[in-house]
Amino acid sequence: MAESEYRKGIILALCAYIFWGFAPLYFKLLHDVSPLEILIHRIVWSFILMGLMMSLVGGFGHLRALLRRPKQLLVLLTTSVLVASNWLLFIWAVNNNHLLDASLGYFINPLFNVMLGLIFLSEKLNRWQWLAVSLAALGVAIQLISFGSIPLVSLGLAATFGFYGLLRKKVNVDAATGLLVETAVLVPPALLFVIFGDAPTTSHMLANSWQLNLLLVAAGVITTIPLLCFAGAAVRIPLSTLGFFQYVGPSIMFIMAIVWFHEQFDMEKSVTFGFIWVALAIFTSNMLLRRRRG
């Protein structure tokens, strides 16, 4: 039974990260819709879909318990802003031919998480972890000094997702309930934009083609399905094992950016990616060695 659950966890983890890796293909189909409008649809339809799913399979008990804990709700208010910022930046990056930068951001994320653990959770780093983090920082510094630019999109994605993960870890709320509350918090400002903002694709769905409306509604599916797969994997396999799958998504994005969308992999990007990849190789090897010894 345990082996069966472990295999299910591996399959669910692969599904989640492969889904996230190919998600840019969906957003590319909406290249004529502004990133802010796509974000609004992602918020609204995710909220509706999560509400329907929890009505069918249960889970409102967790929600009622959460509503009696104002401190946790305050944390989820913050995470809702972080996840919306991450979604918006990712959509913008994909539809403005910065998929390589998005890929780099999610490669940086594990190392960023290590730094957050050091600063906020009083976690200790061994010398190999320090080396990995230092190499990543050096790669960004070389891009800044030699090429005069900062990978703002990459760092923005790593930071928003990193702080989001840190706060969700602290608040200790299951994925479905957390996403329902986060999207519920975001729905009112999203609807205000629909009512008062200049957003024809959002405000006048009756004037759109059915194909476009179907794509817009699918934003809820694109958001919730991989998250639920991830949540299902997290309860079946160790977090350390789950962590190895996090490179699947950005690797798919990296390959798509170069092979499919022909983004330029110039010297500036190759230097930064090179340092990050070496850092990740050291970080992952050290994690595997510690796990084997453990």
C-alpha positions in Angstrom: 0.0 0.0 0.0 2.8 2.4 1.0 4.7 1.6 -2.3 1.5 2.2 -4.3 1.0 5.6 -2.6 4.6 6.5 -3.3 4.2 5.7 -7.0 1.1 7.8 -7.1 3.0 10.6 -5.5 5.8 10.4 -8.1 3.2 10.4 -10.9 1.3 13.4 -9.4 4.6 15.3 -8.9 5.6 14.7 -12.6 2.1 15.8 -13.7 2.3 19.0 -11.7 5.8 20.1 -12.9 5.2 19.0 -16.6 1.9 20.9 -16.5 3.7 24.0 -15.2 6.5 23.5 -17.7 4.1 23.6 -20.7 1.8 26.3 -19.2 3.5 29.0 -21.4 1.9 27.4 -24.5 -1.5 28.3 -23.1 -0.5 31.9 -22.4 0.9 32.2 -25.9 -2.5 31.4 -27.2 -3.8 34.5 -25.4 -1.0 36.9 -26.8 -3.7 39.4 -28.0 -5.1 39.7 -24.4 -3.3 41.9 -21.9 -1.5 40.2 -19.1 -3.7 42.0 -16.5 -6.9 40.7 -18.2 -5.5 37.2 -18.2 -4.6 37.5 -14.6 -8.2 38.6 -13.8 -9.6 35.5 -15.6 -7.1 33.4 -13.8 -8.3 34.7 -10.4 -12.0 34.6 -11.1 -12.2 31.2 -12.8 -9.8 29.6 -10.3 -12.1 30.8 -7.5 -15.2 29.4 -9.2 -13.5 26.1 -10.0 -12.1 25.7 -6.4 -15.5 26.5 -4.9 -17.2 23.9 -7.1 -14.6 21.2 -6.4 -14.8 21.8 -2.7 -18.6 21.6 -2.9 -18.3 18.2 -4.6 -15.5 16.6 -2.5 -15.8 18.5 0.7 -13.3 20.7 2.5 -15.5 23.6 3.7 -14.8 22.4 7.3 -11.2 23.5 6.9 -12.5 26.8 5.5 -14.8 27.4 8.5 -12.0 26.6 10.9 -9.7 29.0 9.0 -12.2 31.8 9.2 -11.9 31.7 13.0 -8.2 32.4 12.9 -7.6 36.0 11.8 -3.8 35.8 12.0 -3.8 33.1 9.4 -6.2 35.0 7.2 -3.9 38.0 7.4 -1.0 35.9 6.2 -3.2 34.6 3.3 -4.0 38.2 2.4 -0.3 38.7 1.9 0.2 35.5 0.0 -2.7 36.4 -2.3 -0.8 39.6 -3.3 2.5 37.6 -3.8 0.9 34.9 -5.9 -1.0 37.5 -8.1 2.3 39.3 -8.6 4.0 36.1 -9.6 1.2 35.1 -12.0 1.2 38.6 -13.6 4.9 38.7 -14.0 5.0 35.2 -15.5 2.2 36.0 -18.0 4.0 39.2 -19.0 7.3 37.3 -19.4 5.8 34.6 -21.6 3.9 36.9 -23.9 6.7 39.4 -24.3 9.3 36.8 -25.3 11.1 36.5 -22.0 10.5 32.8 -21.4 14.2 32.3 -20.9 14.1 34.8 -18.1 11.1 33.0 -16.6 13.0 29.7 -16.8 16.0 31.3 -15.0 13.7 32.6 -12.3 12.5 29.1 -11.4 16.0 27.7 -11.6 17.1 30.4 -9.1 14.1 29.7 -6.8 15.5 26.7 -4.9 18.6 28.6 -4.0 16.5 31.6 -3.1 14.5 29.4 -0.8 17.7 28.3 0.9 18.5 31.9 1.7 15.0 32.5 3.0 15.4 29.5 5.3 18.7 30.9 6.6 17.3 34.4 7.3 13.7 33.7 8.5 13.8 30.1 9.7 17.2 30.1 11.4 18.3 27.1 9.2 22.0 26.4 9.0 23.9 26.1 5.7 26.8 23.8 5.2 29.8 24.8 3.2 28.5 23.2 -0.1 25.2 25.1 0.3 27.1 28.3 0.9 29.1 27.6 -2.2 26.0 27.0 -4.3 24.3 30.2 -3.1 27.5 32.2 -3.6 27.9 30.9 -7.2 24.3 31.9 -8.0 24.9 35.4 -6.6 28.2 35.6 -8.5 26.4 34.8 -11.8 23.9 37.6 -11.2 26.7 40.0 -10.2 28.7 39.2 -13.4 25.6 40.0 -15.5 25.2 43.3 -13.6 28.9 44.3 -13.8 29.9 42.9 -17.2 26.7 43.4 -19.2 25.2 46.3 -17.2 21.8 44.6 -16.7 20.0 42.9 -13.9 17.7 39.9 -14.6 14.7 41.7 -13.0 12.1 39.3 -14.4 14.0 36.2 -13.1 14.7 37.7 -9.7 11.1 39.0 -9.4 9.7 35.5 -10.1 12.1 33.8 -7.7 11.4 36.4 -5.0 7.6 36.4 -5.2 7.4 32.6 -5.4 10.0 32.2 -2.7 8.2 34.5 -0.2 4.9 32.9 -1.2 6.2 29.5 -0.3 7.8 30.7 3.0 4.5 32.3 4.2 2.4 29.3 3.1 4.8 27.1 5.0 4.3 29.2 8.1 0.5 29.5 7.8 0.1 25.7 7.4 -3.1 25.7 5.4 -3.9 22.9 2.8 -3.5 23.9 -0.8 -7.2 23.8 -1.8 -8.4 25.9 1.1 -5.5 28.3 0.8 -6.1 28.9 -3.0 -9.8 29.4 -2.4 -9.2 32.1 0.2 -6.4 33.7 -1.8 -8.5 33.9 -4.9 -11.6 35.1 -2.9 -9.4 38.0 -1.6 -8.4 38.9 -5.1 -11.9 38.6 -6.7 -13.3 42.0 -5.5 -10.4 44.1 -6.9 -10.5 42.0 -10.1 -14.3 42.7 -10.5 -13.7 46.4 -9.8 -11.3 46.4 -12.7 -13.8 44.7 -14.9 -16.5 47.3 -14.0 -14.5 50.5 -14.0 -11.4 49.6 -16.0 -10.9 49.6 -19.8 -10.8 45.9 -20.4 -12.8 44.9 -23.5 -11.9 41.3 -23.5 -12.8 40.9 -19.8 -15.8 43.2 -19.7 -17.6 42.1 -22.9 -17.3 38.3 -23.1 -20.6 38.2 -25.0 -18.8 40.0 -27.9 -15.9 37.5 -28.0 -15.7 34.4 -30.1 -16.5 31.2 -28.2 -12.9 30.0 -28.8 -11.5 33.0 -27.0 -14.0 32.7 -24.1 -13.2 29.0 -23.7 -9.5 29.9 -23.5 -10.2 32.5 -20.9 -12.3 30.2 -18.8 -9.5 27.5 -19.1 -7.3 29.9 -17.0 -9.0 28.3 -13.9 -8.1 24.8 -15.0 -4.5 25.8 -15.9 -4.1 27.2 -12.3 -5.9 24.6 -10.2 -5.0 21.2 -11.8 -1.2 21.4 -11.3 -1.6 22.8 -7.8 -3.9 20.0 -6.7 -1.5 17.5 -8.3 1.3 19.1 -6.3 -0.7 19.0 -3.1 -1.5 15.3 -3.7 2.2 14.5 -4.3 3.3 16.4 -1.2 1.3 14.1 1.1 2.6 10.9 -0.5 6.3 11.5 -1.0 9.1 13.1 1.1 9.6 16.9 0.5 13.2 16.2 -0.4 12.1 13.8 -3.2 9.5 16.3 -4.3 12.2 19.0 -4.5 14.1 17.1 -7.2 11.1 17.4 -9.6 11.1 21.3 -9.4 13.7 21.4 -12.1 11.4 19.7 -14.6 9.2 22.8 -15.2 12.0 25.4 -15.9 13.9 22.8 -18.0 10.9 22.4 -20.2 10.5 26.2 -20.4 14.2 26.6 -21.3 14.0 24.1 -24.2 10.7 25.6 -25.5 12.2 29.1 -25.4 15.2 28.2 -27.6 13.8 25.4 -29.8 10.2 26.5 -30.3 10.1 30.3 -29.7 13.6 31.0 -30.9 14.6 33.3 -28.0 18.2 34.5 -28.2 20.5 32.6 -25.8 23.3 35.2 -25.9 26.5 35.4 -23.9 24.8 37.4 -21.1 22.3 34.7 -20.5 24.7 31.8 -21.0 27.0 33.2 -18.3 24.2 33.6 -15.8 22.6 30.3 -16.6 26.0 28.6 -16.4 26.6 29.8 -12.8 23.1 28.9 -11.8 23.3 25.4 -13.2 26.7 24.7 -11.5 25.2 26.0 -8.3 22.2 23.7 -8.6 24.4 20.8 -9.4 26.4 21.3 -6.2 23.2 22.0 -4.2 21.4 18.8 -5.5 24.5 16.6 -5.2 24.9 17.7 -1.6 21.3 17.1 -0.9 21.5 13.6 -2.3 24.6 12.8 -0.3 23.1 14.0 2.9 20.0 12.0 2.3 22.0 8.9 1.6 24.0 9.3 4.8 20.8 10.0 6.7 
